[in-house]
Amino acid sequence: MTAREPGDAVVKAAAVLEEATRSGVPCAPVRSLLPEADIEAAYAVQRLHVERAVAEGRRPVGRKIGLTSPAVQHQLGVDQPDFGALFADMAVPEGQPIAPGRLLQPKVEAEVALVLGADLPYRDPTVADLLRATAFALPALEIVDSRIADWDITLVDTVADNASCGLFVLGGTPVPLDRVDLRAVTMHLTRNGASASSGTGADCLGSPLTAALWLAATLARLGDPLKAGDILLTGALGPMVVAGEGDAFTAHIEGLGTVTAAFASAVSEGAGA
């Protein structure tokens, strides 16, 4: 499949988002730069971002799935999820604080991560295909971010903005899928020790496996299928939570274990100088 040259609107929207990333100053929504409700144009902006990132030497490591909550889908007037690209430099090891200013408007959500052990090239994958292809699952925290001021987004905005990708943290104990029922898992997320969000596997499109199947089929149809080694962030199990300097988050997902993330404060950053 031969890629078409991006149009002027796509190039302009990509430039606006890139400047927001470079400057650390959120931008106005990009939907005004693109044809109204044109999701294909929004994905063209995302593809341009990914191509430029790869050309700069960044390493793709998987995909994230967004908009898996029916309530959020209804809010944005859509009936399906979206996806974005994950890069190795987005992965934060547990125990490593996230520096102030690294993200613009971070929010945290807990989800199930799948790591593939085999390719998924099928346009009509089955649950059996996915189970065979998945090496293991992990608890994960996705730190979503928006380059768009005040999170004033529509579907077009978030898709163009690489599905509002920021960073992610993976738990360290892999769990084979035959040891956990992902639809039935419960999730509890705390911020600074206080309860902040909760949900179940069923809150993610009915199951994280359903979300992963949608992604596998969508990418196969686009000619860019999921491959062995890919990390899949399958979507939030509960509401996302605003994160600030000094905040510490812990998510426990039944059957998968615990994962943590911490945001450094400007004071602690400067104290060691």
C-alpha positions in Angstrom: 0.0 0.0 0.0 1.5 3.3 -1.1 1.2 6.2 1.4 -0.2 9.4 0.1 1.6 12.7 0.7 0.0 14.5 3.7 -2.1 17.5 2.8 -1.5 21.0 4.0 -4.0 20.8 6.8 -2.4 17.6 8.1 1.0 19.1 8.0 -0.2 22.3 9.8 -2.0 20.3 12.5 1.1 18.2 13.1 3.3 21.3 13.3 1.0 22.9 15.9 1.1 19.7 18.1 4.9 19.4 17.7 5.4 23.0 18.8 3.3 22.4 21.9 5.5 19.5 22.8 8.7 21.4 22.1 7.6 24.6 24.0 5.7 22.9 26.8 2.8 25.3 26.1 -0.5 23.6 25.3 -2.1 24.6 22.0 -5.6 25.4 20.8 -7.6 22.4 19.5 -6.5 21.3 16.1 -10.0 20.3 14.9 -10.4 23.7 13.4 -7.4 23.0 11.1 -8.9 19.7 9.8 -12.1 18.8 7.9 -14.9 18.5 10.4 -15.2 15.0 12.0 -12.6 13.7 9.5 -11.0 10.8 11.5 -8.9 9.7 8.5 -7.3 13.1 8.5 -6.7 12.9 12.2 -5.0 9.5 11.8 -2.9 11.0 9.0 -1.6 13.6 11.5 -0.8 10.8 13.9 1.0 8.8 11.2 3.1 11.8 10.3 4.1 12.2 14.0 5.1 8.5 14.1 7.1 8.6 10.9 9.0 11.7 12.1 9.6 10.1 15.5 11.0 6.9 13.9 13.2 9.1 11.6 14.6 10.7 14.8 15.6 7.4 16.2 12.7 6.7 18.6 11.8 3.0 18.8 8.2 1.9 18.5 7.3 -0.8 21.1 3.5 -1.2 20.8 0.1 0.5 20.8 -2.4 2.0 23.2 -6.1 1.8 23.0 -8.2 4.7 24.0 -11.9 5.5 24.4 -12.8 2.1 25.7 -15.4 3.5 28.2 -18.9 3.7 26.8 -19.5 6.9 28.8 -16.5 8.6 27.2 -17.5 7.3 23.7 -21.0 8.8 24.2 -19.5 12.1 25.4 -17.4 12.4 22.2 -20.1 11.0 19.9 -18.3 7.9 18.7 -19.0 4.2 18.7 -15.5 2.7 18.7 -12.2 3.2 20.4 -9.1 4.8 19.0 -5.4 4.0 19.1 -2.0 5.5 19.4 1.7 4.5 19.1 3.9 3.7 22.1 7.7 4.3 22.0 10.4 3.0 24.2 11.2 6.4 25.7 7.6 6.6 27.0 8.2 3.6 29.4 9.0 4.6 32.9 10.5 2.0 35.3 8.7 1.5 38.6 10.5 3.6 41.3 11.7 6.2 38.9 10.0 9.6 39.6 8.5 11.5 36.7 10.3 14.8 36.5 8.3 18.1 36.7 7.6 19.5 33.3 8.1 16.2 31.4 4.4 16.2 30.6 2.0 19.1 30.1 -1.4 18.0 31.6 -0.9 14.5 33.0 -3.7 12.2 34.1 -3.3 8.6 35.3 -5.4 5.6 34.5 -5.0 1.9 35.5 -5.2 -0.8 32.8 -4.2 -4.2 31.7 -1.1 -4.5 29.4 -0.7 -7.4 27.1 2.7 -8.4 25.7 2.6 -10.4 22.5 4.8 -13.5 21.9 3.6 -14.0 18.3 2.4 -11.9 15.4 -1.3 -11.1 14.9 -1.7 -10.6 11.2 -5.4 -11.6 10.8 -8.1 -9.2 9.7 -10.6 -11.3 11.6 -8.7 -12.5 14.7 -10.5 -14.7 17.2 -10.1 -14.8 21.0 -8.2 -18.1 20.5 -5.8 -16.3 18.2 -5.2 -13.6 20.7 -4.8 -16.0 23.6 -2.2 -18.0 21.7 -0.3 -14.8 20.6 -0.2 -13.2 24.1 2.9 -14.1 26.1 1.6 -12.6 29.3 -0.3 -9.8 31.0 0.9 -7.1 33.3 -0.8 -4.4 35.5 -0.1 -1.0 34.0 -0.5 2.7 34.7 -0.9 4.9 31.6 -0.1 8.6 32.2 -2.1 10.2 29.5 -1.3 13.7 28.4 -2.8 16.3 26.0 -0.9 18.8 24.0 -4.3 20.7 23.7 -5.1 23.3 26.3 -7.5 22.3 29.1 -8.1 18.9 27.5 -10.6 20.6 25.2 -10.7 17.7 22.8 -13.0 15.9 20.4 -12.2 12.6 18.8 -10.4 14.4 15.9 -8.1 16.2 18.4 -7.2 13.2 20.5 -6.5 10.9 17.5 -4.3 13.6 15.9 -2.5 14.0 19.2 -1.4 10.3 19.1 -4.5 9.3 21.2 -3.3 11.6 24.0 -0.3 9.4 24.7 2.2 10.4 27.4 4.1 7.8 29.4 3.4 4.4 30.9 4.6 2.2 33.7 4.4 -1.6 33.7 4.3 -3.9 36.6 7.2 -6.4 36.9 5.5 -9.8 37.4 4.2 -11.4 34.1 1.0 -13.4 34.4 0.0 -15.9 31.7 -3.6 -15.5 30.6 -4.6 -19.0 31.7 -4.2 -17.8 35.3 -6.5 -14.7 35.2 -10.0 -13.9 33.9 -9.4 -10.4 32.5 -13.1 -9.7 32.2 -13.7 -10.3 35.9 -10.6 -8.5 37.4 -11.2 -5.6 39.8 -9.0 -2.5 39.9 -8.4 -0.1 42.7 -6.3 3.1 42.2 -5.0 5.3 45.0 -3.4 8.7 44.9 -1.3 9.6 47.9 -2.9 6.7 49.7 -6.5 7.8 49.1 -8.9 6.0 46.9 -9.0 7.7 43.5 -10.5 5.3 40.9 -12.0 1.8 40.6 -13.4 -0.5 38.0 -13.4 -3.9 36.5 -12.2 -5.6 33.4 -15.8 -5.6 32.1 -15.6 -1.7 32.1 -13.1 -1.9 29.2 -15.4 -2.7 26.2 -16.7 -5.7 28.2 -13.1 -7.1 28.5 -9.6 -6.0 27.8 -9.5 -8.9 25.3 -12.3 -7.4 23.3 -10.4 -4.1 23.1 -7.2 -6.0 22.0 -9.2 -7.9 19.3 -10.5 -4.6 17.9 -7.0 -3.2 17.7 -5.6 -6.3 16.1 -8.3 -6.3 13.4 -8.1 -2.6 12.8 -4.3 -2.6 12.3 -4.3 -5.7 10.1 -6.9 -4.0 7.8 -4.6 -0.9 7.7 -1.6 -3.1 6.7 0.3 -2.5 9.9 -0.5 -5.6 12.0 0.5 -6.2 15.6 3.8 -8.1 16.0 5.6 -10.3 18.5 7.0 -8.2 21.3 4.4 -5.5 21.0 3.1 -4.0 24.2 -0.7 -3.3 24.2 -2.2 -1.0 26.7 -5.8 -2.2 26.4 -7.7 0.8 28.0 -8.7 2.2 31.3 -10.5 0.1 33.8 -11.8 3.2 35.6 -11.9 7.0 35.5 -8.6 8.8 34.9 -7.2 10.9 37.7 -5.4 14.3 37.5 -1.7 14.1 38.5 0.4 16.8 40.0 3.9 17.3 41.3 4.6 15.1 44.3 1.7 12.7 43.7 2.2 9.0 44.1 -0.2 6.4 42.5 -0.7 2.7 43.2 -3.0 0.5 41.2 -3.9 -3.0 42.3 -5.5 -5.2 39.7 -6.8 -8.5 41.0 -4.9 -11.5 39.6 -2.2 -9.3 38.1 -0.7 -7.5 41.1 0.4 -4.0 41.8 2.0 -1.2 39.8 3.2 2.2 41.1 4.1 5.6 39.7 5.4 8.8 41.3 5.7 12.4 40.2 8.7 14.3 41.6 8.2 17.7 43.1 10.2 20.8 41.9 11.5 21.1 45.5 12.9 17.6 45.6 14.4 18.0 42.1 16.2 21.1 43.2 17.3 19.8 46.6 20.0 17.6 45.1 21.5 20.3 42.9 
